Amino acid sequence: MSQPLRIDLDRSSPVPLYHQVATAIDAAIEDGRLQPGQFLENEIALASRLGISRPTARQALQDLVDRGRLVRKRGVGTQVAPTRIHRPVELTSLFGDLIKDGRKPTTHLLTWEIVEANADVATALEIAEGSEVVHVRRLRLADDEPLAVMTNFVPIAIAPSADELTTGSFYDALRAHGAIPRVARQRIGARTASAAEAKILDEAPRAALLTMERTAYDDAGTAIEFGQHIYRASRYMFDTTLFAS
């Protein structure tokens, strides 16, 4: 960064110095004084400038790295992480949500194949185990950066083609085949990435992932797709609005 961020510390406060430093940097990221991709001074320079110990400076930066606000790359330095994508918990497609957010979505089709439904897929789609379904696996990118790996199972009769899945929204493709999503049952969770998942998502080994499992239904209550998706927790979050009963 060309001009070091001003950080005022209250040494008489019971709030730990590392937390004060991390909070000041986090606030600068939030209000735009620090932009995505911008470099920060290293922990040695930060400690010297603020008159704090090197372990304190290291703890402050690591806290922000752990929360996905900063990214550290060996031999490169510490940078402000790319802006996270906030997605409402609604029955929408990631493709459409990215466009609304001003991002450029692209898709790499990893798998398009006809398979026999296993027990989990058959239960979700309410079909007989062993029935043939289309299995689709896609890597979704936002502004050319990997964001999510999405696995879907769809009845053959309404399955989009491989070309349709690389050029537009998955749900728009389903609608074009007469299957209109109206309601869904969804579960959101978290876990660490496998080595293969970390590699394809350009994440560190065992990085945190958000998971989403969804079964969507049409007007008649027929299951039209079953999805198992993983998202980079450092780049993505779900937003939910709660109402008091």
Phi and psi in degrees as GROMACS dihedral restraints (atoms count N, CA, C in turn):
[ dihedral_restraints ]
;  ai    aj    ak    al  type     phi  dphi    fc
    3     4     5     6     1   -71.1    20    10
    4     5     6     7     1   -39.8    20    10
    6     7     8     9     1  -121.8    20    10
    7     8     9    10     1   115.2    20    10
    9    10    11    12     1   -57.0    20    10
   10    11    12    13     1   141.6    20    10
   12    13    14    15     1   -67.6    20    10
   13    14    15    16     1   132.1    20    10
   15    16    17    18     1   -73.3    20    10
   16    17    18    19     1   127.3    20    10
   18    19    20    21     1  -131.0    20    10
   19    20    21    22     1   115.9    20    10
   21    22    23    24     1   -97.4    20    10
   22    23    24    25     1   123.6    20    10
   24    25    26    27     1  -106.3    20    10
   25    26    27    28     1   138.7    20    10
   27    28    29    30     1  -103.8    20    10
   28    29    30    31     1    98.9    20    10
   30    31    32    33     1   -75.4    20    10
   31    32    33    34     1   -10.0    20    10
   33    34    35    36     1   -92.6    20    10
   34    35    36    37     1    -5.9    20    10
   36    37    38    39     1   -76.4    20    10
   37    38    39    40     1   146.8    20    10
   39    40    41    42     1   -72.9    20    10
   40    41    42    43     1   -11.3    20    10
   42    43    44    45     1   -71.7    20    10
   43    44    45    46     1   125.4    20    10
   45    46    47    48     1   -54.9    20    10
   46    47    48    49     1   145.7    20    10
   48    49    50    51     1   -60.7    20    10
   49    50    51    52     1   -38.1    20    10
   51    52    53    54     1   -61.8    20    10
   52    53    54    55     1   -37.1    20    10
   54    55    56    57     1   -70.2    20    10
   55    56    57    58     1   -37.5    20    10
   57    58    59    60     1   -62.5    20    10
   58    59    60    61     1   -42.7    20    10
   60    61    62    63     1   -64.7    20    10
   61    62    63    64     1   -47.6    20    10
   63    64    65    66     1   -61.2    20    10
   64    65    66    67     1   -40.5    20    10
   66    67    68    69     1   -64.6    20    10
   67    68    69    70     1   -40.1    20    10
   69    70    71    72     1   -65.7    20    10
   70    71    72    73     1   -42.3    20    10
   72    73    74    75     1   -67.0    20    10
   73    74    75    76     1   -42.1    20    10
   75    76    77    78     1   -60.4    20    10
   76    77    78    79     1   -41.8    20    10
   78    79    80    81     1   -64.2    20    10
   79    80    81    82     1   -37.4    20    10
   81    82    83    84     1   -68.5    20    10
   82    83    84    85     1   -33.9    20    10
   84    85    86    87     1   -67.6    20    10
   85    86    87    88     1   -42.6    20    10
   87    88    89    90     1   -65.1    20    10
   88    89    90    91     1   -39.8    20    10
   90    91    92    93     1   -93.4    20    10
   91    92    93    94     1     2.9    20    10
   93    94    95    96     1    93.3    20    10
   94    95    96    97     1    -0.1    20    10
   96    97    98    99     1   -66.6    20    10
   97    98    99   100     1   -31.5    20    10
   99   100   101   102     1  -111.2    20    10
  100   101   102   103     1   124.1    20    10
  102   103   104   105     1  -100.4    20    10
  103   104   105   106     1   153.0    20    10
  105   106   107   108     1   -52.3    20    10
  106   107   108   109     1   133.1    20    10
  108   109   110   111     1    90.0    20    10
  109   110   111   112     1   -12.7    20    10
  111   112   113   114     1   -72.5    20    10
  112   113   114   115     1   138.7    20    10
  114   115   116   117     1   -83.5    20    10
  115   116   117   118     1   145.2    20    10
  117   118   119   120     1  -106.9    20    10
  118   119   120   121     1   158.8    20    10
  120   121   122   123     1   -65.7    20    10
  121   122   123   124     1   154.5    20    10
  123   124   125   126     1   -75.3    20    10
  124   125   126   127     1   171.8    20    10
  126   127   128   129     1   -64.6    20    10
  127   128   129   130     1   -30.6    20    10
  129   130   131   132     1   -67.0    20    10
  130   131   132   133     1   -47.6    20    10
  132   133   134   135     1   -65.8    20    10
  133   134   135   136     1   -39.6    20    10
  135   136   137   138     1   -63.8    20    10
  136   137   138   139     1   -44.9    20    10
  138   139   140   141     1   -62.5    20    10
  139   140   141   142     1   -43.6    20    10
  141   142   143   144     1   -64.7    20    10
  142   143   144   145     1   -43.2    20    10
  144   145   146   147     1   -67.3    20    10
  145   146   147   148     1   -37.4    20    10
  147   148   149   150     1   -92.8    20    10
  148   149   150   151     1    -8.6    20    10
  150   151   152   153     1    70.9    20    10
  151   152   153   154     1    38.5    20    10
  153   154   155   156     1  -120.9    20    10
  154   155   156   157     1   168.8    20    10
  156   157   158   159     1   -74.9    20    10
  157   158   159   160     1   157.3    20    10
  159   160   161   162     1   -63.1    20    10
  160   161   162   163     1   -41.6    20    10
  162   163   164   165     1   -59.6    20    10
  163   164   165   166     1   -34.7    20    10
  165   166   167   168     1   -66.3    20    10
  166   167   168   169     1   -44.5    20    10
  168   169   170   171     1   -63.3    20    10
  169   170   171   172     1   -41.3    20    10
  171   172   173   174     1   -63.2    20    10
  172   173   174   175     1   -41.7    20    10
  174   175   176   177     1   -64.4    20    10
  175   176   177   178     1   -39.0    20    10
  177   178   179   180     1   -63.0    20    10
  178   179   180   181     1   -47.1    20    10
  180   181   182   183     1   -68.0    20    10
  181   182   183   184     1   -39.0    20    10
  183   184   185   186     1   -65.6    20    10
  184   185   186   187     1   -36.1    20    10
  186   187   188   189     1   -58.9    20    10
  187   188   189   190     1   -41.1    20    10
  189   190   191   192     1   -74.0    20    10
  190   191   192   193     1   -33.0    20    10
  192   193   194   195     1   -64.6    20    10
  193   194   195   196     1   -44.2    20    10
  195   196   197   198     1   -62.7    20    10
  196   197   198   199     1   -29.2    20    10
  198   199   200   201     1   -92.8    20    10
  199   200   201   202     1     6.2    20    10
  201   202   203   204     1    77.0    20    10
  202   203   204   205     1    15.0    20    10
  204   205   206   207     1   -90.4    20    10
  205   206   207   208     1   -27.5    20    10
  207   208   209   210     1  -125.3    20    10
  208   209   210   211     1   157.7    20    10
  210   211   212   213     1  -127.0    20    10
  211   212   213   214     1   129.4    20    10
  213   214   215   216     1  -109.7    20    10
  214   215   216   217     1   130.2    20    10
  216   217   218   219     1  -128.6    20    10
  217   218   219   220     1   126.5    20    10
  219   220   221   222     1   -58.6    20    10
  220   221   222   223     1   129.9    20    10
  222   223   224   225     1    80.8    20    10
  223   224   225   226     1    -4.3    20    10
  225   226   227   228     1  -113.7    20    10
  226   227   228   229     1   -51.3    20    10
  228   229   230   231     1   129.5    20    10
  229   230   231   232     1  -168.1    20    10
  231   232   233   234     1  -106.3    20    10
  232   233   234   235     1   126.3    20    10
  234   235   236   237     1  -125.9    20    10
  235   236   237   238     1   157.2    20    10
  237   238   239   240     1   -68.6    20    10
  238   239   240   241     1   130.6    20    10
  240   241   242   243     1   -68.3    20    10
  241   242   243   244     1   153.4    20    10
  243   244   245   246     1   -57.3    20    10
  244   245   246   247     1   151.8    20    10
  246   247   248   249     1   -60.4    20    10
  247   248   249   250     1   133.4    20    10
  249   250   251   252     1   -71.6    20    10
  250   251   252   253     1   148.1    20    10
  252   253   254   255     1   -90.7    20    10
  253   254   255   256     1   123.5    20    10
  255   256   257   258     1   -96.2    20    10
  256   257   258   259     1   121.9    20    10
  258   259   260   261     1  -119.6    20    10
  259   260   261   262     1   125.5    20    10
  261   262   263   264     1   -67.4    20    10
  262   263   264   265     1   148.0    20    10
  264   265   266   267     1   -82.2    20    10
  265   266   267   268     1    81.5    20    10
  267   268   269   270     1  -136.4    20    10
  268   269   270   271     1   169.6    20    10
  270   271   272   273     1   -84.6    20    10
  271   272   273   274     1    76.9    20    10
  273   274   275   276     1  -131.3    20    10
  274   275   276   277     1   168.2    20    10
  276   277   278   279     1   -95.7    20    10
  277   278   279   280     1   148.5    20    10
  279   280   281   282     1   -62.1    20    10
  280   281   282   283     1   -37.3    20    10
  282   283   284   285     1   -55.9    20    10
  283   284   285   286     1   -50.3    20    10
  285   286   287   288     1   -66.9    20    10
  286   287   288   289     1   -37.6    20    10
  288   289   290   291     1   -64.5    20    10
  289   290   291   292     1   -37.6    20    10
  291   292   293   294     1   -66.2    20    10
  292   293   294   295     1   -41.2    20    10
  294   295   296   297     1   -62.0    20    10
  295   296   297   298     1   -44.3    20    10
  297   298   299   300     1   -61.1    20    10
  298   299   300   301     1   -30.8    20    10
  300   301   302   303     1   -84.7    20    10
  301   302   303   304     1     2.9    20    10
  303   304   305   306     1    81.4    20    10
  304   305   306   307     1    15.6    20    10
  306   307   308   309     1   -97.2    20    10
  307   308   309   310     1   162.2    20    10
  309   310   311   312     1  -103.6    20    10
  310   311   312   313     1   105.1    20    10
  312   313   314   315     1   -84.3    20    10
  313   314   315   316     1   140.2    20    10
  315   316   317   318     1  -135.9    20    10
  316   317   318   319     1   158.4    20    10
  318   319   320   321     1  -131.8    20    10
  319   320   321   322     1   132.5    20    10
  321   322   323   324     1  -107.4    20    10
  322   323   324   325     1   116.7    20    10
  324   325   326   327     1   -79.1    20    10
  325   326   327   328     1   116.6    20    10
  327   328   329   330     1   -92.8    20    10
  328   329   330   331     1   -35.2    20    10
  330   331   332   333     1  -148.0    20    10
  331   332   333   334     1   135.6    20    10
  333   334   335   336     1  -143.2    20    10
  334   335   336   337     1   109.4    20    10
  336   337   338   339     1  -152.7    20    10
  337   338   339   340     1   156.0    20    10
  339   340   341   342     1   -94.4    20    10
  340   341   342   343     1   125.5    20    10
  342   343   344   345     1  -132.7    20    10
  343   344   345   346     1   169.1    20    10
  345   346   347   348     1   -89.8    20    10
  346   347   348   349     1   132.3    20    10
  348   349   350   351     1   -65.5    20    10
  349   350   351   352     1   126.9    20    10
  351   352   353   354     1   -79.7    20    10
  352   353   354   355     1  -175.8    20    10
  354   355   356   357     1   -61.4    20    10
  355   356   357   358     1   -43.2    20    10
  357   358   359   360     1   -65.7    20    10
  358   359   360   361     1   -44.7    20    10
  360   361   362   363     1   -66.8    20    10
  361   362   363   364     1   -42.5    20    10
  363   364   365   366     1   -62.5    20    10
  364   365   366   367     1   -41.0    20    10
  366   367   368   369     1   -65.2    20    10
  367   368   369   370     1   -44.4    20    10
  369   370   371   372     1   -64.1    20    10
  370   371   372   373     1   -42.0    20    10
  372   373   374   375     1   -89.8    20    10
  373   374   375   376     1    -2.1    20    10
  375   376   377   378     1    57.3    20    10
  376   377   378   379     1    49.8    20    10
  378   379   380   381     1  -129.3    20    10
  379   380   381   382     1   172.1    20    10
  381   382   383   384     1   -74.1    20    10
  382   383   384   385     1   139.4    20    10
  384   385   386   387     1   -59.5    20    10
  385   386   387   388     1   136.1    20    10
  387   388   389   390     1    94.4    20    10
  388   389   390   391     1    -9.4    20    10
  390   391   392   393     1   -64.1    20    10
  391   392   393   394     1   147.1    20    10
  393   394   395   396     1   -78.8    20    10
  394   395   396   397     1   132.6    20    10
  396   397   398   399     1  -137.0    20    10
  397   398   399   400     1   163.9    20    10
  399   400   401   402     1   -93.0    20    10
  400   401   402   403     1   127.3    20    10
  402   403   404   405     1  -103.4    20    10
  403   404   405   406     1   123.4    20    10
  405   406   407   408     1  -123.2    20    10
  406   407   408   409     1   135.4    20    10
  408   409   410   411     1  -133.0    20    10
  409   410   411   412     1   127.0    20    10
  411   412   413   414     1  -132.1    20    10
  412   413   414   415     1   147.0    20    10
  414   415   416   417     1  -102.6    20    10
  415   416   417   418     1   119.1    20    10
  417   418   419   420     1  -100.8    20    10
  418   419   420   421     1   131.2    20    10
  420   421   422   423     1  -114.4    20    10
  421   422   423   424     1   149.7    20    10
  423   424   425   426     1  -122.4    20    10
  424   425   426   427     1   118.5    20    10
  426   427   428   429     1    54.1    20    10
  427   428   429   430     1    41.9    20    10
  429   430   431   432     1    69.3    20    10
  430   431   432   433     1    13.1    20    10
  432   433   434   435     1  -110.8    20    10
  433   434   435   436     1   130.2    20    10
  435   436   437   438     1   -56.1    20    10
  436   437   438   439     1   136.3    20    10
  438   439   440   441     1  -127.0    20    10
  439   440   441   442     1   -42.0    20    10
  441   442   443   444     1  -154.1    20    10
  442   443   444   445     1   151.8    20    10
  444   445   446   447     1  -115.2    20    10
  445   446   447   448     1   123.0    20    10
  447   448   449   450     1  -118.6    20    10
  448   449   450   451     1   124.6    20    10
  450   451   452   453     1  -113.3    20    10
  451   452   453   454     1   127.6    20    10
  453   454   455   456     1  -132.9    20    10
  454   455   456   457     1   149.1    20    10
  456   457   458   459     1  -122.7    20    10
  457   458   459   460     1   129.7    20    10
  459   460   461   462     1  -136.7    20    10
  460   461   462   463     1   139.3    20    10
  462   463   464   465     1   -56.2    20    10
  463   464   465   466     1   140.3    20    10
  465   466   467   468     1   -56.2    20    10
  466   467   468   469     1   -38.5    20    10
  468   469   470   471     1   -61.2    20    10
  469   470   471   472     1   -25.6    20    10
  471   472   473   474     1  -119.5    20    10
  472   473   474   475     1    10.2    20    10
  474   475   476   477     1   -71.0    20    10
  475   476   477   478     1   130.7    20    10
  477   478   479   480     1   -67.0    20    10
  478   479   480   481     1   155.7    20    10
  480   481   482   483     1   -77.7    20    10
  481   482   483   484     1   167.6    20    10
  483   484   485   486     1   -60.7    20    10
  484   485   486   487     1   -41.0    20    10
  486   487   488   489     1   -63.1    20    10
  487   488   489   490     1   -40.9    20    10
  489   490   491   492     1   -62.2    20    10
  490   491   492   493     1   -34.0    20    10
  492   493   494   495     1   -79.5    20    10
  493   494   495   496     1   -14.4    20    10
  495   496   497   498     1   -96.9    20    10
  496   497   498   499     1    -9.2    20    10
  498   499   500   501     1  -116.6    20    10
  499   500   501   502     1    -7.3    20    10
  501   502   503   504     1  -160.3    20    10
  502   503   504   505     1  -164.3    20    10
  504   505   506   507     1   -74.8    20    10
  505   506   507   508     1   139.6    20    10
  507   508   509   510     1   -61.4    20    10
  508   509   510   511     1   -45.0    20    10
  510   511   512   513     1   -69.9    20    10
  511   512   513   514     1   -33.0    20    10
  513   514   515   516     1   -64.1    20    10
  514   515   516   517     1   -38.0    20    10
  516   517   518   519     1   -65.7    20    10
  517   518   519   520     1   -40.0    20    10
  519   520   521   522     1   -62.2    20    10
  520   521   522   523     1   -42.6    20    10
  522   523   524   525     1   -60.8    20    10
  523   524   525   526     1   -38.1    20    10
  525   526   527   528     1   -64.2    20    10
  526   527   528   529     1   -20.8    20    10
  528   529   530   531     1  -100.4    20    10
  529   530   531   532     1    13.7    20    10
  531   532   533   534     1    85.5    20    10
  532   533   534   535     1     7.9    20    10
  534   535   536   537     1  -108.4    20    10
  535   536   537   538     1   107.8    20    10
  537   538   539   540     1  -106.3    20    10
  538   539   540   541     1   112.6    20    10
  540   541   542   543     1   -65.9    20    10
  541   542   543   544     1   129.7    20    10
  543   544   545   546     1  -120.1    20    10
  544   545   546   547     1   -33.8    20    10
  546   547   548   549     1  -150.6    20    10
  547   548   549   550     1   156.0    20    10
  549   550   551   552     1  -146.6    20    10
  550   551   552   553     1   152.6    20    10
  552   553   554   555     1  -105.5    20    10
  553   554   555   556     1   127.6    20    10
  555   556   557   558     1  -137.3    20    10
  556   557   558   559     1   143.5    20    10
  558   559   560   561     1  -128.8    20    10
  559   560   561   562     1   133.8    20    10
  561   562   563   564     1  -116.0    20    10
  562   563   564   565     1   135.7    20    10
  564   565   566   567     1  -147.2    20    10
  565   566   567   568     1  -162.3    20    10
  567   568   569   570     1  -153.1    20    10
  568   569   570   571     1   151.7    20    10
  570   571   572   573     1  -164.1    20    10
  571   572   573   574     1   178.1    20    10
  573   574   575   576     1   -94.3    20    10
  574   575   576   577     1   154.6    20    10
  576   577   578   579     1   -79.0    20    10
  577   578   579   580     1   143.5    20    10
  579   580   581   582     1   -73.4    20    10
  580   581   582   583     1   169.9    20    10
  582   583   584   585     1   -60.4    20    10
  583   584   585   586     1   -41.3    20    10
  585   586   587   588     1   -67.7    20    10
  586   587   588   589     1   -41.3    20    10
  588   589   590   591     1   -66.3    20    10
  589   590   591   592     1   -42.5    20    10
  591   592   593   594     1   -60.9    20    10
  592   593   594   595     1   -39.8    20    10
  594   595   596   597     1   -65.5    20    10
  595   596   597   598     1   -47.6    20    10
  597   598   599   600     1   -69.8    20    10
  598   599   600   601     1   -27.0    20    10
  600   601   602   603     1   -94.8    20    10
  601   602   603   604     1     3.1    20    10
  603   604   605   606     1    58.1    20    10
  604   605   606   607     1    44.4    20    10
  606   607   608   609     1  -115.3    20    10
  607   608   609   610     1   167.0    20    10
  609   610   611   612     1   -72.0    20    10
  610   611   612   613     1   154.1    20    10
  612   613   614   615     1   -54.7    20    10
  613   614   615   616     1   137.7    20    10
  615   616   617   618     1    60.1    20    10
  616   617   618   619     1    29.5    20    10
  618   619   620   621     1   -66.3    20    10
  619   620   621   622     1   157.5    20    10
  621   622   623   624     1   -73.7    20    10
  622   623   624   625     1   136.1    20    10
  624   625   626   627     1  -123.8    20    10
  625   626   627   628     1   144.7    20    10
  627   628   629   630     1   -91.6    20    10
  628   629   630   631     1   142.7    20    10
  630   631   632   633     1  -120.9    20    10
  631   632   633   634     1   147.8    20    10
  633   634   635   636     1  -142.2    20    10
  634   635   636   637     1   127.2    20    10
  636   637   638   639     1  -118.5    20    10
  637   638   639   640     1   127.8    20    10
  639   640   641   642     1  -140.7    20    10
  640   641   642   643     1   137.7    20    10
  642   643   644   645     1  -118.8    20    10
  643   644   645   646     1   123.3    20    10
  645   646   647   648     1  -105.2    20    10
  646   647   648   649     1   147.4    20    10
  648   649   650   651     1  -127.6    20    10
  649   650   651   652     1   152.8    20    10
  651   652   653   654     1   -91.4    20    10
  652   653   654   655     1  -171.5    20    10
  654   655   656   657     1   -58.6    20    10
  655   656   657   658     1   -32.9    20    10
  657   658   659   660     1   -84.0    20    10
  658   659   660   661     1    -1.1    20    10
  660   661   662   663     1    82.7    20    10
  661   662   663   664     1    15.1    20    10
  663   664   665   666     1   -86.2    20    10
  664   665   666   667     1   132.3    20    10
  666   667   668   669     1   -69.2    20    10
  667   668   669   670     1   128.0    20    10
  669   670   671   672     1  -115.1    20    10
  670   671   672   673     1   -14.3    20    10
  672   673   674   675     1  -164.3    20    10
  673   674   675   676     1   148.4    20    10
  675   676   677   678     1  -126.7    20    10
  676   677   678   679     1   122.1    20    10
  678   679   680   681     1  -121.4    20    10
  679   680   681   682     1   144.5    20    10
  681   682   683   684     1  -130.8    20    10
  682   683   684   685     1   106.9    20    10
  684   685   686   687     1  -117.9    20    10
  685   686   687   688     1   150.3    20    10
  687   688   689   690     1  -127.1    20    10
  688   689   690   691     1   142.4    20    10
  690   691   692   693     1  -130.4    20    10
  691   692   693   694     1   147.9    20    10
  693   694   695   696     1   -70.1    20    10
  694   695   696   697     1   116.7    20    10
  696   697   698   699     1   -64.7    20    10
  697   698   699   700     1   -24.5    20    10
  699   700   701   702     1   -76.1    20    10
  700   701   702   703     1   -11.5    20    10
  702   703   704   705     1  -125.6    20    10
  703   704   705   706     1    -1.7    20    10
  705   706   707   708     1  -149.8    20    10
  706   707   708   709     1   143.2    20    10
  708   709   710   711     1  -150.6    20    10
  709   710   711   712     1   154.5    20    10
  711   712   713   714     1   -96.8    20    10
  712   713   714   715     1   139.2    20    10
  714   715   716   717     1  -107.9    20    10
  715   716   717   718     1   134.3    20    10
  717   718   719   720     1  -131.9    20    10
  718   719   720   721     1   135.9    20    10
  720   721   722   723     1  -102.8    20    10
  721   722   723   724     1   128.9    20    10
  723   724   725   726     1  -111.7    20    10
  724   725   726   727     1   143.6    20    10
  726   727   728   729     1  -120.2    20    10
  727   728   729   730     1   141.3    20    10
  729   730   731   732     1   -73.3    20    10
  730   731   732   733     1   144.0    20    10
